[in-house]
Structure formats: C-alpha cells, structure tokens
C-alpha cells in the first residue's frame, strides 16, 4: 500500500497563482522596456545639450519609480508562484 498521505490539489488556487505569476512577469518586462527607453532617450539628450541639473533630477525620480515598479512586479510574481505551489500541495504558506 501507499503510505504517503493524499494531499488535495486546488485548481482555482493553481490557476490564480499562475495568472499572478504571469502578470508579474509582464510587469517586469514593461519595467525593463520603460527603463531601456528612458536611458536611451536620456543618453541622446545628454550628448546633445550636456547634463542639466533638472534633467538629472527627473532621471533620478524616474529611476526610483522604475525600481519600485520592478520590486512590486517581482513580489507579485513570487506570490503567484507561492499560491501555485500551495494549490498543488507542494508548498506551505508562511
């Protein structure tokens, strides 16, 4: 006989977990694209006009906001994977 306990799986939790994970990945891609565009535009403008204090400040705020967006996107992905694992019965919540 099989002595392993039966662990039920939850289709809804797995589905929501996978959707959250994929949404987090999409948000990460969006952050990377926005970052690339911002630095590409900043580089071309800086080469033409030289660095201005205002441009550096605006770029700093944008970098900070992109960092926060990336951090939140990674948290969403992590929670999605955790929920998927709980739905499959292979992980526990903390």
N, C-alpha and C positions, 0 to 999 in steps of 0.2 A: 504494500500500500504506500501511497504517497503521504509522507509525514509533514510536508510543507503546508502551512495554513493558507487557505484561499484568501487572496486579497482582491476585493472587488475593484473594478475599474469604473470610472465615471466618464462617459462620453462627452457630456457637456463641459466638464472641467478640462478635459483634454483639448476640446475644440476651442474654448475660450483662451486657454493657455497658449495654444499655437497661434491664434489670431493676435493675441497681445505680443507674442514674440515677433511675429512678422511685422506688426505695426511699429514696434521698437526698432527693428532693422530698417524699415522705410524711413523713420525719423532720423536715424543715424546717417543714412545715405543723403537725405535732404541737408543735414547739417554739414556734411563733407562737401557737398556741391556748393552750398552758400559760402562756406569758408574759402573754397577754391576761387569762386567768382570774386569775393571780396578782396583777397590778396592779389589776384590778377589785376583787378581794377586799381587797387592802391599802388601796386608796383608801377604801372604805366603812368599814373598821375604823378607819382613821386619823381619819376625820372624826368618828366617834362617841366614841372614847376618847382621842384625842390620840396623838401618836407616843410609843412606848415604846422604850427602848434595845434590849430583847430583840427586839422586832418589827423594828427596823431591821437588826439583825444577821442575823436569819433571812432577811429580804428580800434582804440583800446576798449571803448564801450562795446563795440560790435564783437570783439574777441571774447569779452566777458560773457555777453549774451549767448554767443555760439557755444562757449564752454558749458554754460548752464543747460542749453538745449541738448547738447551731446550727453551730458551727465544724466538728464532726465530720460532721454531716449534709451540709454543703457540700463537704467533702473527698470523701465517698462519691459525691456527685453528679458532682463533677469527674472522679474516677477512672472512673466509669461512662461518661461521655462520651468520655474518652480511649480506653477499651477499645473502645467502639463505633467510634470513628474508626479505630483500628488494625485492627479487624475488617473495615472497609470498604476498607482500604488507602489511606486519605487522610491518615493521621497516623502519626507515629512516636513511639515511646516514648523517654523521656529516662532 
